[in-house]
Amino acid sequence: MVRASSQFADATAGVVYIHSSPAALCPHVEWALTSALDAPAKLRWTAQPADGNLRATSDWIGPVGTASRIASTLRSWPVLRFEVTEDPSDGVDGERYSFVPGLGLWHGSTSANGDITLGEMRLRAMLQATRERGKHSAFDLAAEIEHALGTAWDEDLEMYRYGTESGAEVTWLRRDVG
């Protein structure tokens, strides 16, 4: 049976990981999340041992595209370190956004198990650029793939992620759909 191409999920879920925020910024982050989700964001902030700032984690439920809205809002503060995920749903790939000061915002599509996926056309464009520029080019295919996979962001955030797994409370946020 073939599904109609216009059938897409209305709602999805995801997680916001605020890996590092100065204490003075925490209320602003909560207000931004409240605005992006149309739901109160009352986060429980705990110490981030990696840098002495604070961290919080929140699951969310909302319309497809909510992760993009959250990431766009949070990137307004260049001192934050955060990640926002959106689960895959009917007709829509999953997503992950990562923000690191100095690197900026990175975005990737994710598979059902959370792996970053690179589309055929993106890979073909990388291969073509390698062929066109030749062996003496500044174009480095391995570096391009690492960038597309968000490797620099993962390397920076890894020590901050450990802090979120040592008992930080998770807060559920819900945005009504439909």
C-alpha positions in Angstrom: 0.0 0.0 0.0 1.4 3.4 -1.0 0.7 6.4 1.3 -0.4 9.6 -0.1 2.6 12.0 -0.3 0.6 14.7 1.5 0.4 12.6 4.7 2.9 14.0 7.1 3.0 14.0 10.9 1.5 17.0 12.6 3.4 16.5 15.9 6.7 15.2 17.0 8.9 15.3 20.1 12.5 16.2 20.9 14.9 17.3 23.6 16.5 20.6 24.4 19.9 20.3 26.0 21.2 23.5 27.5 24.7 22.3 28.1 26.1 25.5 29.5 24.5 28.8 30.4 25.7 31.7 32.6 23.3 32.0 35.6 22.2 35.5 34.6 21.0 34.1 31.2 18.9 31.3 32.6 15.6 33.2 33.0 16.0 34.5 29.5 16.5 31.0 28.1 13.3 29.9 29.9 11.4 32.9 28.5 12.7 32.0 25.0 11.6 28.4 25.3 8.2 29.4 26.6 7.8 31.7 23.6 9.0 29.0 21.1 6.8 26.3 22.6 3.7 28.3 23.7 4.1 26.4 26.9 5.7 27.4 30.3 9.3 26.4 30.5 10.2 25.8 34.1 13.6 24.3 33.9 15.6 22.8 36.8 19.1 24.2 36.5 22.0 22.2 37.9 25.7 22.8 38.0 27.7 22.2 34.8 31.0 20.8 36.1 32.8 21.3 32.7 32.9 25.1 33.1 31.1 26.2 36.3 28.0 27.4 34.5 24.5 25.9 34.6 22.8 23.2 32.6 19.2 22.0 32.0 17.4 19.4 29.9 13.9 19.4 28.6 11.9 17.0 26.5 9.3 18.7 24.3 6.2 17.8 22.2 5.1 20.1 19.4 4.5 20.6 15.7 7.1 19.4 13.2 9.7 22.2 12.8 9.8 23.1 16.5 13.5 22.2 16.9 14.3 24.7 14.2 12.3 27.4 16.0 14.0 26.6 19.3 17.5 26.6 17.9 16.9 29.8 16.0 15.7 31.5 19.3 18.6 30.2 21.4 21.3 31.1 19.0 20.7 34.7 19.9 22.9 34.2 22.9 26.4 33.4 21.6 27.7 32.3 25.1 25.3 29.3 25.3 26.2 25.7 24.4 23.1 23.8 23.4 21.6 21.0 21.3 18.1 20.6 20.1 16.8 17.3 18.7 13.6 16.5 16.8 12.5 12.9 16.4 11.7 11.6 12.9 8.0 11.3 12.2 5.8 10.2 9.3 7.2 11.8 6.1 9.8 14.0 8.0 13.4 13.3 8.9 14.7 13.8 12.4 17.0 16.8 13.1 19.7 17.8 15.4 21.0 21.4 16.0 24.2 22.1 17.9 25.5 25.4 18.9 29.0 26.1 20.2 30.5 29.6 20.8 33.1 30.3 18.1 31.7 27.6 15.8 28.1 28.8 15.5 25.0 26.8 14.7 25.3 23.3 13.0 22.3 21.4 11.6 22.0 17.8 10.5 19.3 15.3 9.5 19.1 12.2 11.7 18.0 8.7 11.1 15.6 6.8 13.5 18.6 5.7 15.6 20.0 9.2 15.8 22.9 8.9 13.3 23.6 11.9 11.1 22.6 11.2 7.5 24.1 12.8 4.5 21.9 12.9 1.4 23.0 11.5 -2.0 23.1 15.0 -3.7 25.3 16.5 -0.9 27.7 13.6 -1.2 27.8 13.8 -5.0 28.5 17.6 -4.8 31.4 16.9 -2.5 32.8 14.2 -4.8 32.4 16.5 -7.8 34.2 19.3 -6.1 37.1 16.9 -5.4 37.3 15.9 -9.0 37.1 19.5 -10.4 39.8 20.9 -8.1 42.2 18.0 -8.5 44.9 16.7 -6.2 46.5 20.1 -5.6 43.3 21.7 -4.4 42.6 23.2 -1.0 39.3 21.2 -1.0 39.6 18.4 1.4 36.9 15.7 1.1 37.6 14.3 4.5 37.3 17.7 6.1 34.1 18.4 4.2 32.6 15.2 5.4 33.7 15.9 9.0 32.0 19.3 8.8 28.8 17.8 7.4 28.7 15.3 10.2 29.2 18.1 12.8 32.4 16.5 14.2 33.8 19.8 15.6 30.6 20.5 17.4 30.5 16.9 18.8 34.1 17.2 20.0 33.5 20.5 21.8 30.2 19.3 23.4 31.3 15.9 24.5 32.6 17.0 27.9 29.4 19.0 28.5 27.2 16.0 27.6 28.7 14.0 30.5 27.3 16.5 32.9 23.7 15.9 31.6 23.9 12.2 32.4 24.8 12.5 36.1 21.3 13.0 37.4 20.1 16.2 35.9 16.4 16.4 36.1 14.4 16.3 32.8 11.4 18.7 32.4 8.7 17.9 29.9 7.4 20.8 27.8 4.3 20.4 25.6 3.0 22.5 22.8 -0.6 21.7 21.7 -0.8 20.5 18.1 -3.7 21.0 15.7 
